[in-house]
Amino acid sequence: MELAITIFLSILAFYFVMGLLFGLYFIFLGAAKVDPLMCDSKNIVRLLLFPGTIVTWPFLLVKLFKSGTA
């Protein structure tokens, strides 16, 4: 049972770290490529979007590649 918990927590930690790294890239560079209105947004708006970006990073990554500007 401990092995299963360790594996689960390792996968969860990997997901969070990848989300954190992707979130930093997406908030500062990638969001403007997907949504042109993000160019004019203030940093506080980007900061508010950061937690959601961490959680939903696989979907945003697909959206970023589909935009053709990644």
PDB file of N, H, CA, C and O in Angstrom:
ATOM      1  N   MET A   1       0.819  -1.203   0.000  1.00  0.00           N
ATOM      2  CA  MET A   1       0.000   0.000   0.000  1.00  0.00           C
ATOM      3  C   MET A   1       0.861   1.264   0.000  1.00  0.00           C
ATOM      4  O   MET A   1       0.526   2.264  -0.636  1.00  0.00           O
ATOM      5  N   GLU A   2       1.972   1.195   0.726  1.00  0.00           N
ATOM      6  H   GLU A   2       2.244   0.384   1.243  1.00  0.00           H
ATOM      7  CA  GLU A   2       2.854   2.362   0.768  1.00  0.00           C
ATOM      8  C   GLU A   2       3.438   2.665  -0.607  1.00  0.00           C
ATOM      9  O   GLU A   2       3.641   3.826  -0.963  1.00  0.00           O
ATOM     10  N   LEU A   3       3.701   1.631  -1.361  1.00  0.00           N
ATOM     11  H   LEU A   3       3.536   0.688  -1.072  1.00  0.00           H
ATOM     12  CA  LEU A   3       4.237   1.825  -2.702  1.00  0.00           C
ATOM     13  C   LEU A   3       3.223   2.536  -3.596  1.00  0.00           C
ATOM     14  O   LEU A   3       3.584   3.423  -4.371  1.00  0.00           O
ATOM     15  N   ALA A   4       1.978   2.151  -3.485  1.00  0.00           N
ATOM     16  H   ALA A   4       1.685   1.431  -2.856  1.00  0.00           H
ATOM     17  CA  ALA A   4       0.939   2.797  -4.290  1.00  0.00           C
ATOM     18  C   ALA A   4       0.789   4.268  -3.914  1.00  0.00           C
ATOM     19  O   ALA A   4       0.612   5.119  -4.787  1.00  0.00           O
ATOM     20  N   ILE A   5       0.858   4.565  -2.636  1.00  0.00           N
ATOM     21  H   ILE A   5       1.002   3.874  -1.928  1.00  0.00           H
ATOM     22  CA  ILE A   5       0.764   5.957  -2.180  1.00  0.00           C
ATOM     23  C   ILE A   5       1.968   6.754  -2.659  1.00  0.00           C
ATOM     24  O   ILE A   5       1.824   7.899  -3.088  1.00  0.00           O
ATOM     25  N   THR A   6       3.147   6.162  -2.592  1.00  0.00           N
ATOM     26  H   THR A   6       3.265   5.232  -2.244  1.00  0.00           H
ATOM     27  CA  THR A   6       4.358   6.832  -3.054  1.00  0.00           C
ATOM     28  C   THR A   6       4.289   7.125  -4.550  1.00  0.00           C
ATOM     29  O   THR A   6       4.656   8.213  -4.992  1.00  0.00           O
ATOM     30  N   ILE A   7       3.820   6.151  -5.323  1.00  0.00           N
ATOM     31  H   ILE A   7       3.522   5.267  -4.963  1.00  0.00           H
ATOM     32  CA  ILE A   7       3.692   6.353  -6.768  1.00  0.00           C
ATOM     33  C   ILE A   7       2.678   7.448  -7.061  1.00  0.00           C
ATOM     34  O   ILE A   7       2.927   8.318  -7.896  1.00  0.00           O
ATOM     35  N   PHE A   8       1.536   7.411  -6.383  1.00  0.00           N
ATOM     36  H   PHE A   8       1.334   6.704  -5.705  1.00  0.00           H
ATOM     37  CA  PHE A   8       0.500   8.426  -6.586  1.00  0.00           C
ATOM     38  C   PHE A   8       1.012   9.821  -6.253  1.00  0.00           C
ATOM     39  O   PHE A   8       0.782  10.765  -7.008  1.00  0.00           O
ATOM     40  N   LEU A   9       1.703   9.954  -5.128  1.00  0.00           N
ATOM     41  H   LEU A   9       1.890   9.186  -4.515  1.00  0.00           H
ATOM     42  CA  LEU A   9       2.230  11.262  -4.739  1.00  0.00           C
ATOM     43  C   LEU A   9       3.335  11.737  -5.677  1.00  0.00           C
ATOM     44  O   LEU A   9       3.478  12.937  -5.908  1.00  0.00           O
ATOM     45  N   SER A  10       4.111  10.811  -6.213  1.00  0.00           N
ATOM     46  H   SER A  10       3.995   9.836  -6.025  1.00  0.00           H
ATOM     47  CA  SER A  10       5.148  11.181  -7.175  1.00  0.00           C
ATOM     48  C   SER A  10       4.525  11.696  -8.468  1.00  0.00           C
ATOM     49  O   SER A  10       4.995  12.682  -9.037  1.00  0.00           O
ATOM     50  N   ILE A  11       3.472  11.032  -8.932  1.00  0.00           N
ATOM     51  H   ILE A  11       3.091  10.232  -8.470  1.00  0.00           H
ATOM     52  CA  ILE A  11       2.778  11.481 -10.141  1.00  0.00           C
ATOM     53  C   ILE A  11       2.134  12.838  -9.904  1.00  0.00           C
ATOM     54  O   ILE A  11       2.173  13.707 -10.774  1.00  0.00           O
ATOM     55  N   LEU A  12       1.544  13.021  -8.734  1.00  0.00           N
ATOM     56  H   LEU A  12       1.512  12.315  -8.027  1.00  0.00           H
ATOM     57  CA  LEU A  12       0.923  14.302  -8.392  1.00  0.00           C
ATOM     58  C   LEU A  12       1.958  15.424  -8.319  1.00  0.00           C
ATOM     59  O   LEU A  12       1.705  16.537  -8.780  1.00  0.00           O
ATOM     60  N   ALA A  13       3.111  15.132  -7.745  1.00  0.00           N
ATOM     61  H   ALA A  13       3.316  14.228  -7.370  1.00  0.00           H
ATOM     62  CA  ALA A  13       4.178  16.131  -7.665  1.00  0.00           C
ATOM     63  C   ALA A  13       4.700  16.480  -9.061  1.00  0.00           C
ATOM     64  O   ALA A  13       4.962  17.647  -9.350  1.00  0.00           O
ATOM     65  N   PHE A  14       4.850  15.475  -9.924  1.00  0.00           N
ATOM     66  H   PHE A  14       4.637  14.526  -9.690  1.00  0.00           H
ATOM     67  CA  PHE A  14       5.296  15.718 -11.295  1.00  0.00           C
ATOM     68  C   PHE A  14       4.293  16.602 -12.035  1.00  0.00           C
ATOM     69  O   PHE A  14       4.682  17.535 -12.737  1.00  0.00           O
ATOM     70  N   TYR A  15       2.999  16.304 -11.876  1.00  0.00           N
ATOM     71  H   TYR A  15       2.683  15.546 -11.306  1.00  0.00           H
ATOM     72  CA  TYR A  15       1.941  17.082 -12.518  1.00  0.00           C
ATOM     73  C   TYR A  15       1.999  18.535 -12.037  1.00  0.00           C
ATOM     74  O   TYR A  15       1.868  19.458 -12.841  1.00  0.00           O
ATOM     75  N   PHE A  16       2.194  18.740 -10.738  1.00  0.00           N
ATOM     76  H   PHE A  16       2.300  17.990 -10.085  1.00  0.00           H
ATOM     77  CA  PHE A  16       2.253  20.089 -10.192  1.00  0.00           C
ATOM     78  C   PHE A  16       3.484  20.843 -10.687  1.00  0.00           C
ATOM     79  O   PHE A  16       3.381  22.015 -11.048  1.00  0.00           O
ATOM     80  N   VAL A  17       4.627  20.202 -10.710  1.00  0.00           N
ATOM     81  H   VAL A  17       4.710  19.249 -10.417  1.00  0.00           H
ATOM     82  CA  VAL A  17       5.857  20.871 -11.166  1.00  0.00           C
ATOM     83  C   VAL A  17       5.761  21.228 -12.645  1.00  0.00           C
ATOM     84  O   VAL A  17       6.157  22.321 -13.049  1.00  0.00           O
ATOM     85  N   MET A  18       5.237  20.311 -13.449  1.00  0.00           N
ATOM     86  H   MET A  18       4.915  19.423 -13.121  1.00  0.00           H
ATOM     87  CA  MET A  18       5.064  20.619 -14.868  1.00  0.00           C
ATOM     88  C   MET A  18       4.062  21.763 -15.048  1.00  0.00           C
ATOM     89  O   MET A  18       4.250  22.627 -15.904  1.00  0.00           O
ATOM     90  N   GLY A  19       3.011  21.765 -14.247  1.00  0.00           N
ATOM     91  H   GLY A  19       2.858  21.063 -13.552  1.00  0.00           H
ATOM     92  CA  GLY A  19       2.039  22.846 -14.304  1.00  0.00           C
ATOM     93  C   GLY A  19       2.641  24.169 -13.894  1.00  0.00           C
ATOM     94  O   GLY A  19       2.331  25.206 -14.481  1.00  0.00           O
ATOM     95  N   LEU A  20       3.492  24.143 -12.901  1.00  0.00           N
ATOM     96  H   LEU A  20       3.744  23.301 -12.424  1.00  0.00           H
ATOM     97  CA  LEU A  20       4.156  25.362 -12.446  1.00  0.00           C
ATOM     98  C   LEU A  20       5.064  25.926 -13.528  1.00  0.00           C
ATOM     99  O   LEU A  20       5.039  27.127 -13.796  1.00  0.00           O
ATOM    100  N   LEU A  21       5.860  25.074 -14.146  1.00  0.00           N
ATOM    101  H   LEU A  21       5.880  24.098 -13.928  1.00  0.00           H
ATOM    102  CA  LEU A  21       6.761  25.531 -15.207  1.00  0.00           C
ATOM    103  C   LEU A  21       5.988  26.009 -16.431  1.00  0.00           C
ATOM    104  O   LEU A  21       6.294  27.058 -16.999  1.00  0.00           O
ATOM    105  N   PHE A  22       4.986  25.233 -16.831  1.00  0.00           N
ATOM    106  H   PHE A  22       4.737  24.381 -16.369  1.00  0.00           H
ATOM    107  CA  PHE A  22       4.183  25.652 -17.975  1.00  0.00           C
ATOM    108  C   PHE A  22       3.410  26.928 -17.652  1.00  0.00           C
ATOM    109  O   PHE A  22       3.258  27.795 -18.512  1.00  0.00           O
ATOM    110  N   GLY A  23       2.926  27.046 -16.426  1.00  0.00           N
ATOM    111  H   GLY A  23       3.050  26.342 -15.727  1.00  0.00           H
ATOM    112  CA  GLY A  23       2.172  28.228 -16.030  1.00  0.00           C
ATOM    113  C   GLY A  23       2.992  29.497 -16.134  1.00  0.00           C
ATOM    114  O   GLY A  23       2.491  30.527 -16.585  1.00  0.00           O
ATOM    115  N   LEU A  24       4.238  29.434 -15.723  1.00  0.00           N
ATOM    116  H   LEU A  24       4.645  28.597 -15.356  1.00  0.00           H
ATOM    117  CA  LEU A  24       5.110  30.607 -15.832  1.00  0.00           C
ATOM    118  C   LEU A  24       5.298  31.013 -17.293  1.00  0.00           C
ATOM    119  O   LEU A  24       5.242  32.195 -17.633  1.00  0.00           O
ATOM    120  N   TYR A  25       5.521  30.019 -18.150  1.00  0.00           N
ATOM    121  H   TYR A  25       5.566  29.059 -17.874  1.00  0.00           H
ATOM    122  CA  TYR A  25       5.673  30.319 -19.574  1.00  0.00           C
ATOM    123  C   TYR A  25       4.369  30.860 -20.151  1.00  0.00           C
ATOM    124  O   TYR A  25       4.365  31.869 -20.856  1.00  0.00           O
ATOM    125  N   PHE A  26       3.266  30.184 -19.847  1.00  0.00           N
ATOM    126  H   PHE A  26       3.270  29.364 -19.275  1.00  0.00           H
ATOM    127  CA  PHE A  26       1.996  30.533 -20.466  1.00  0.00           C
ATOM    128  C   PHE A  26       1.511  31.912 -20.033  1.00  0.00           C
ATOM    129  O   PHE A  26       1.021  32.682 -20.860  1.00  0.00           O
ATOM    130  N   ILE A  27       1.638  32.226 -18.767  1.00  0.00           N
ATOM    131  H   ILE A  27       2.035  31.600 -18.096  1.00  0.00           H
ATOM    132  CA  ILE A  27       1.126  33.507 -18.268  1.00  0.00           C
ATOM    133  C   ILE A  27       1.888  34.676 -18.885  1.00  0.00           C
ATOM    134  O   ILE A  27       1.283  35.688 -19.240  1.00  0.00           O
ATOM    135  N   PHE A  28       3.194  34.549 -19.016  1.00  0.00           N
ATOM    136  H   PHE A  28       3.686  33.727 -18.727  1.00  0.00           H
ATOM    137  CA  PHE A  28       3.978  35.683 -19.507  1.00  0.00           C
ATOM    138  C   PHE A  28       4.144  35.723 -21.028  1.00  0.00           C
ATOM    139  O   PHE A  28       4.282  36.806 -21.595  1.00  0.00           O
ATOM    140  N   LEU A  29       4.134  34.578 -21.693  1.00  0.00           N
ATOM    141  H   LEU A  29       4.021  33.698 -21.232  1.00  0.00           H
ATOM    142  CA  LEU A  29       4.371  34.569 -23.138  1.00  0.00           C
ATOM    143  C   LEU A  29       3.256  33.911 -23.945  1.00  0.00           C
ATOM    144  O   LEU A  29       2.847  34.444 -24.977  1.00  0.00           O
ATOM    145  N   GLY A  30       2.768  32.784 -23.500  1.00  0.00           N
ATOM    146  H   GLY A  30       3.100  32.351 -22.661  1.00  0.00           H
ATOM    147  CA  GLY A  30       1.849  31.999 -24.305  1.00  0.00           C
ATOM    148  C   GLY A  30       0.422  32.498 -24.340  1.00  0.00           C
ATOM    149  O   GLY A  30      -0.267  32.312 -25.344  1.00  0.00           O
ATOM    150  N   ALA A  31      -0.042  33.125 -23.275  1.00  0.00           N
ATOM    151  H   ALA A  31       0.517  33.276 -22.460  1.00  0.00           H
ATOM    152  CA  ALA A  31      -1.444  33.552 -23.212  1.00  0.00           C
ATOM    153  C   ALA A  31      -1.757  34.579 -24.294  1.00  0.00           C
ATOM    154  O   ALA A  31      -2.855  34.578 -24.850  1.00  0.00           O
ATOM    155  N   ALA A  32      -0.829  35.432 -24.588  1.00  0.00           N
ATOM    156  H   ALA A  32       0.064  35.433 -24.136  1.00  0.00           H
ATOM    157  CA  ALA A  32      -1.052  36.445 -25.633  1.00  0.00           C
ATOM    158  C   ALA A  32      -1.124  35.807 -27.017  1.00  0.00           C
ATOM    159  O   ALA A  32      -1.735  36.369 -27.926  1.00  0.00           O
ATOM    160  N   LYS A  33      -0.510  34.647 -27.182  1.00  0.00           N
ATOM    161  H   LYS A  33      -0.014  34.190 -26.444  1.00  0.00           H
ATOM    162  CA  LYS A  33      -0.580  33.956 -28.465  1.00  0.00           C
ATOM    163  C   LYS A  33      -1.944  33.298 -28.669  1.00  0.00           C
ATOM    164  O   LYS A  33      -2.433  33.204 -29.795  1.00  0.00           O
ATOM    165  N   VAL A  34      -2.550  32.846 -27.576  1.00  0.00           N
ATOM    166  H   VAL A  34      -2.152  32.923 -26.661  1.00  0.00           H
ATOM    167  CA  VAL A  34      -3.853  32.195 -27.653  1.00  0.00           C
ATOM    168  C   VAL A  34      -4.976  33.222 -27.665  1.00  0.00           C
ATOM    169  O   VAL A  34      -5.936  33.097 -28.425  1.00  0.00           O
ATOM    170  N   ASP A  35      -4.850  34.235 -26.818  1.00  0.00           N
ATOM    171  H   ASP A  35      -4.070  34.337 -26.200  1.00  0.00           H
ATOM    172  CA  ASP A  35      -5.884  35.271 -26.701  1.00  0.00           C
ATOM    173  C   ASP A  35      -5.235  36.637 -26.872  1.00  0.00           C
ATOM    174  O   ASP A  35      -4.481  37.064 -25.997  1.00  0.00           O
ATOM    175  N   PRO A  36      -5.504  37.337 -27.975  1.00  0.00           N
ATOM    176  CA  PRO A  36      -4.863  38.633 -28.220  1.00  0.00           C
ATOM    177  C   PRO A  36      -5.189  39.691 -27.167  1.00  0.00           C
ATOM    178  O   PRO A  36      -4.422  40.639 -27.005  1.00  0.00           O
ATOM    179  N   LEU A  37      -6.288  39.559 -26.457  1.00  0.00           N
ATOM    180  H   LEU A  37      -6.911  38.788 -26.588  1.00  0.00           H
ATOM    181  CA  LEU A  37      -6.631  40.540 -25.424  1.00  0.00           C
ATOM    182  C   LEU A  37      -5.709  40.471 -24.208  1.00  0.00           C
ATOM    183  O   LEU A  37      -5.665  41.405 -23.407  1.00  0.00           O
ATOM    184  N   MET A  38      -4.985  39.385 -24.072  1.00  0.00           N
ATOM    185  H   MET A  38      -5.021  38.626 -24.722  1.00  0.00           H
ATOM    186  CA  MET A  38      -4.057  39.258 -22.945  1.00  0.00           C
ATOM    187  C   MET A  38      -2.852  40.193 -23.080  1.00  0.00           C
ATOM    188  O   MET A  38      -2.159  40.454 -22.096  1.00  0.00           O
ATOM    189  N   CYS A  39      -2.600  40.694 -24.277  1.00  0.00           N
ATOM    190  H   CYS A  39      -3.163  40.482 -25.076  1.00  0.00           H
ATOM    191  CA  CYS A  39      -1.492  41.635 -24.467  1.00  0.00           C
ATOM    192  C   CYS A  39      -1.711  42.903 -23.659  1.00  0.00           C
ATOM    193  O   CYS A  39      -0.757  43.495 -23.155  1.00  0.00           O
ATOM    194  N   ASP A  40      -2.964  43.321 -23.535  1.00  0.00           N
ATOM    195  H   ASP A  40      -3.739  42.840 -23.945  1.00  0.00           H
ATOM    196  CA  ASP A  40      -3.278  44.557 -22.837  1.00  0.00           C
ATOM    197  C   ASP A  40      -3.605  44.357 -21.365  1.00  0.00           C
ATOM    198  O   ASP A  40      -3.890  45.329 -20.665  1.00  0.00           O
ATOM    199  N   SER A  41      -3.570  43.124 -20.882  1.00  0.00           N
ATOM    200  H   SER A  41      -3.338  42.335 -21.451  1.00  0.00           H
ATOM    201  CA  SER A  41      -3.959  42.874 -19.491  1.00  0.00           C
ATOM    202  C   SER A  41      -2.846  43.271 -18.532  1.00  0.00           C
ATOM    203  O   SER A  41      -1.669  43.299 -18.891  1.00  0.00           O
ATOM    204  N   LYS A  42      -3.244  43.575 -17.319  1.00  0.00           N
ATOM    205  H   LYS A  42      -4.200  43.553 -17.027  1.00  0.00           H
ATOM    206  CA  LYS A  42      -2.275  43.958 -16.295  1.00  0.00           C
ATOM    207  C   LYS A  42      -1.715  42.707 -15.637  1.00  0.00           C
ATOM    208  O   LYS A  42      -2.254  41.611 -15.795  1.00  0.00           O
ATOM    209  N   ASN A  43      -0.638  42.884 -14.906  1.00  0.00           N
ATOM    210  H   ASN A  43      -0.200  43.774 -14.778  1.00  0.00           H
ATOM    211  CA  ASN A  43       0.024  41.754 -14.263  1.00  0.00           C
ATOM    212  C   ASN A  43      -0.845  41.118 -13.181  1.00  0.00           C
ATOM    213  O   ASN A  43      -0.719  39.920 -12.928  1.00  0.00           O
ATOM    214  N   ILE A  44      -1.713  41.878 -12.543  1.00  0.00           N
ATOM    215  H   ILE A  44      -1.816  42.852 -12.749  1.00  0.00           H
ATOM    216  CA  ILE A  44      -2.565  41.314 -11.501  1.00  0.00           C
ATOM    217  C   ILE A  44      -3.554  40.320 -12.104  1.00  0.00           C
ATOM    218  O   ILE A  44      -3.902  39.330 -11.460  1.00  0.00           O
ATOM    219  N   VAL A  45      -4.009  40.567 -13.324  1.00  0.00           N
ATOM    220  H   VAL A  45      -3.727  41.371 -13.848  1.00  0.00           H
ATOM    221  CA  VAL A  45      -4.902  39.633 -14.003  1.00  0.00           C
ATOM    222  C   VAL A  45      -4.148  38.338 -14.298  1.00  0.00           C
ATOM    223  O   VAL A  45      -4.678  37.244 -14.106  1.00  0.00           O
ATOM    224  N   ARG A  46      -2.944  38.468 -14.752  1.00  0.00           N
ATOM    225  H   ARG A  46      -2.513  39.357 -14.909  1.00  0.00           H
ATOM    226  CA  ARG A  46      -2.129  37.284 -15.034  1.00  0.00           C
ATOM    227  C   ARG A  46      -1.852  36.500 -13.758  1.00  0.00           C
ATOM    228  O   ARG A  46      -1.839  35.269 -13.776  1.00  0.00           O
ATOM    229  N   LEU A  47      -1.632  37.200 -12.660  1.00  0.00           N
ATOM    230  H   LEU A  47      -1.643  38.199 -12.646  1.00  0.00           H
ATOM    231  CA  LEU A  47      -1.406  36.539 -11.374  1.00  0.00           C
ATOM    232  C   LEU A  47      -2.650  35.780 -10.919  1.00  0.00           C
ATOM    233  O   LEU A  47      -2.543  34.698 -10.342  1.00  0.00           O
ATOM    234  N   LEU A  48      -3.809  36.337 -11.174  1.00  0.00           N
ATOM    235  H   LEU A  48      -3.895  37.217 -11.642  1.00  0.00           H
ATOM    236  CA  LEU A  48      -5.052  35.658 -10.807  1.00  0.00           C
ATOM    237  C   LEU A  48      -5.303  34.420 -11.663  1.00  0.00           C
ATOM    238  O   LEU A  48      -5.922  33.465 -11.193  1.00  0.00           O
ATOM    239  N   LEU A  49      -4.841  34.420 -12.890  1.00  0.00           N
ATOM    240  H   LEU A  49      -4.338  35.196 -13.272  1.00  0.00           H
ATOM    241  CA  LEU A  49      -5.018  33.275 -13.775  1.00  0.00           C
ATOM    242  C   LEU A  49      -3.990  32.165 -13.532  1.00  0.00           C
ATOM    243  O   LEU A  49      -4.167  31.041 -14.001  1.00  0.00           O
ATOM    244  N   PHE A  50      -2.948  32.470 -12.821  1.00  0.00           N
ATOM    245  H   PHE A  50      -2.804  33.383 -12.439  1.00  0.00           H
ATOM    246  CA  PHE A  50      -1.842  31.528 -12.622  1.00  0.00           C
ATOM    247  C   PHE A  50      -2.267  30.214 -11.948  1.00  0.00           C
ATOM    248  O   PHE A  50      -1.879  29.156 -12.443  1.00  0.00           O
ATOM    249  N   PRO A  51      -3.037  30.214 -10.855  1.00  0.00           N
ATOM    250  CA  PRO A  51      -3.420  28.930 -10.240  1.00  0.00           C
ATOM    251  C   PRO A  51      -4.247  28.049 -11.173  1.00  0.00           C
ATOM    252  O   PRO A  51      -4.061  26.833 -11.201  1.00  0.00           O
ATOM    253  N   GLY A  52      -5.143  28.643 -11.925  1.00  0.00           N
ATOM    254  H   GLY A  52      -5.294  29.631 -11.903  1.00  0.00           H
ATOM    255  CA  GLY A  52      -5.930  27.869 -12.879  1.00  0.00           C
ATOM    256  C   GLY A  52      -5.078  27.305 -13.996  1.00  0.00           C
ATOM    257  O   GLY A  52      -5.361  26.225 -14.516  1.00  0.00           O
ATOM    258  N   THR A  53      -4.045  28.022 -14.363  1.00  0.00           N
ATOM    259  H   THR A  53      -3.815  28.899 -13.940  1.00  0.00           H
ATOM    260  CA  THR A  53      -3.128  27.555 -15.395  1.00  0.00           C
ATOM    261  C   THR A  53      -2.342  26.337 -14.904  1.00  0.00           C
ATOM    262  O   THR A  53      -2.089  25.408 -15.670  1.00  0.00           O
ATOM    263  N   ILE A  54      -1.963  26.345 -13.637  1.00  0.00           N
ATOM    264  H   ILE A  54      -2.169  27.100 -13.015  1.00  0.00           H
ATOM    265  CA  ILE A  54      -1.228  25.218 -13.069  1.00  0.00           C
ATOM    266  C   ILE A  54      -2.080  23.953 -13.110  1.00  0.00           C
ATOM    267  O   ILE A  54      -1.577  22.873 -13.421  1.00  0.00           O
ATOM    268  N   VAL A  55      -3.355  24.083 -12.799  1.00  0.00           N
ATOM    269  H   VAL A  55      -3.763  24.960 -12.546  1.00  0.00           H
ATOM    270  CA  VAL A  55      -4.236  22.920 -12.730  1.00  0.00           C
ATOM    271  C   VAL A  55      -4.604  22.399 -14.115  1.00  0.00           C
ATOM    272  O   VAL A  55      -4.675  21.188 -14.322  1.00  0.00           O
ATOM    273  N   THR A  56      -4.836  23.298 -15.057  1.00  0.00           N
ATOM    274  H   THR A  56      -4.778  24.282 -14.888  1.00  0.00           H
ATOM    275  CA  THR A  56      -5.336  22.891 -16.377  1.00  0.00           C
ATOM    276  C   THR A  56      -4.270  22.942 -17.456  1.00  0.00           C
ATOM    277  O   THR A  56      -4.597  23.134 -18.627  1.00  0.00           O
ATOM    278  N   TRP A  57      -3.014  22.776 -17.098  1.00  0.00           N
ATOM    279  H   TRP A  57      -2.749  22.620 -16.146  1.00  0.00           H
ATOM    280  CA  TRP A  57      -1.943  22.954 -18.070  1.00  0.00           C
ATOM    281  C   TRP A  57      -1.998  21.997 -19.258  1.00  0.00           C
ATOM    282  O   TRP A  57      -1.619  22.416 -20.352  1.00  0.00           O
ATOM    283  N   PRO A  58      -2.441  20.744 -19.130  1.00  0.00           N
ATOM    284  CA  PRO A  58      -2.474  19.908 -20.345  1.00  0.00           C
ATOM    285  C   PRO A  58      -3.439  20.448 -21.410  1.00  0.00           C
ATOM    286  O   PRO A  58      -3.136  20.399 -22.602  1.00  0.00           O
ATOM    287  N   PHE A  59      -4.587  20.958 -20.986  1.00  0.00           N
ATOM    288  H   PHE A  59      -4.833  20.999 -20.018  1.00  0.00           H
ATOM    289  CA  PHE A  59      -5.560  21.506 -21.926  1.00  0.00           C
ATOM    290  C   PHE A  59      -5.041  22.791 -22.574  1.00  0.00           C
ATOM    291  O   PHE A  59      -5.245  23.023 -23.766  1.00  0.00           O
ATOM    292  N   LEU A  60      -4.373  23.617 -21.781  1.00  0.00           N
ATOM    293  H   LEU A  60      -4.207  23.429 -20.813  1.00  0.00           H
ATOM    294  CA  LEU A  60      -3.828  24.859 -22.319  1.00  0.00           C
ATOM    295  C   LEU A  60      -2.653  24.587 -23.256  1.00  0.00           C
ATOM    296  O   LEU A  60      -2.440  25.325 -24.219  1.00  0.00           O
ATOM    297  N   LEU A  61      -1.897  23.539 -22.978  1.00  0.00           N
ATOM    298  H   LEU A  61      -2.070  22.940 -22.196  1.00  0.00           H
ATOM    299  CA  LEU A  61      -0.801  23.179 -23.857  1.00  0.00           C
ATOM    300  C   LEU A  61      -1.322  22.759 -25.226  1.00  0.00           C
ATOM    301  O   LEU A  61      -0.762  23.144 -26.253  1.00  0.00           O
ATOM    302  N   VAL A  62      -2.389  21.973 -25.241  1.00  0.00           N
ATOM    303  H   VAL A  62      -2.844  21.660 -24.407  1.00  0.00           H
ATOM    304  CA  VAL A  62      -3.008  21.577 -26.507  1.00  0.00           C
ATOM    305  C   VAL A  62      -3.536  22.800 -27.246  1.00  0.00           C
ATOM    306  O   VAL A  62      -3.368  22.920 -28.459  1.00  0.00           O
ATOM    307  N   LYS A  63      -4.176  23.708 -26.511  1.00  0.00           N
ATOM    308  H   LYS A  63      -4.313  23.610 -25.525  1.00  0.00           H
ATOM    309  CA  LYS A  63      -4.714  24.919 -27.123  1.00  0.00           C
ATOM    310  C   LYS A  63      -3.595  25.791 -27.691  1.00  0.00           C
ATOM    311  O   LYS A  63      -3.752  26.396 -28.752  1.00  0.00           O
ATOM    312  N   LEU A  64      -2.479  25.852 -26.991  1.00  0.00           N
ATOM    313  H   LEU A  64      -2.351  25.360 -26.130  1.00  0.00           H
ATOM    314  CA  LEU A  64      -1.337  26.637 -27.460  1.00  0.00           C
ATOM    315  C   LEU A  64      -0.762  26.047 -28.746  1.00  0.00           C
ATOM    316  O   LEU A  64      -0.406  26.795 -29.656  1.00  0.00           O
ATOM    317  N   PHE A  65      -0.666  24.729 -28.838  1.00  0.00           N
ATOM    318  H   PHE A  65      -0.955  24.121 -28.098  1.00  0.00           H
ATOM    319  CA  PHE A  65      -0.161  24.099 -30.057  1.00  0.00           C
ATOM    320  C   PHE A  65      -1.152  24.225 -31.206  1.00  0.00           C
ATOM    321  O   PHE A  65      -0.747  24.354 -32.361  1.00  0.00           O
ATOM    322  N   LYS A  66      -2.441  24.188 -30.902  1.00  0.00           N
ATOM    323  H   LYS A  66      -2.770  24.083 -29.964  1.00  0.00           H
ATOM    324  CA  LYS A  66      -3.441  24.333 -31.953  1.00  0.00           C
ATOM    325  C   LYS A  66      -3.473  25.762 -32.505  1.00  0.00           C
ATOM    326  O   LYS A  66      -3.882  25.976 -33.646  1.00  0.00           O
ATOM    327  N   SER A  67      -3.044  26.731 -31.705  1.00  0.00           N
ATOM    328  H   SER A  67      -2.711  26.556 -30.778  1.00  0.00           H
ATOM    329  CA  SER A  67      -3.013  28.101 -32.197  1.00  0.00           C
ATOM    330  C   SER A  67      -1.934  28.284 -33.259  1.00  0.00           C
ATOM    331  O   SER A  67      -1.974  29.240 -34.035  1.00  0.00           O
ATOM    332  N   GLY A  68      -0.967  27.364 -33.292  1.00  0.00           N
ATOM    333  H   GLY A  68      -0.934  26.588 -32.662  1.00  0.00           H
ATOM    334  CA  GLY A  68       0.064  27.381 -34.332  1.00  0.00           C
ATOM    335  C   GLY A  68       1.186  28.361 -34.082  1.00  0.00           C
ATOM    336  O   GLY A  68       2.007  28.600 -34.967  1.00  0.00           O
ATOM    337  N   THR A  69       1.236  28.935 -32.885  1.00  0.00           N
ATOM    338  H   THR A  69       0.569  28.741 -32.166  1.00  0.00           H
ATOM    339  CA  THR A  69       2.283  29.910 -32.610  1.00  0.00           C
ATOM    340  C   THR A  69       3.180  29.494 -31.462  1.00  0.00           C
ATOM    341  O   THR A  69       3.914  30.326 -30.930  1.00  0.00           O
ATOM    342  N   ALA A  70       3.143  28.250 -31.071  1.00  0.00           N
ATOM    343  H   ALA A  70       2.546  27.574 -31.504  1.00  0.00           H
ATOM    344  CA  ALA A  70       3.960  27.781 -29.954  1.00  0.00           C
ATOM    345  C   ALA A  70       5.385  27.731 -30.396  1.00  0.00           C
ATOM    346  O   ALA A  70       6.261  27.363 -29.614  1.00  0.00           O
TER     347      ALA A  70
END
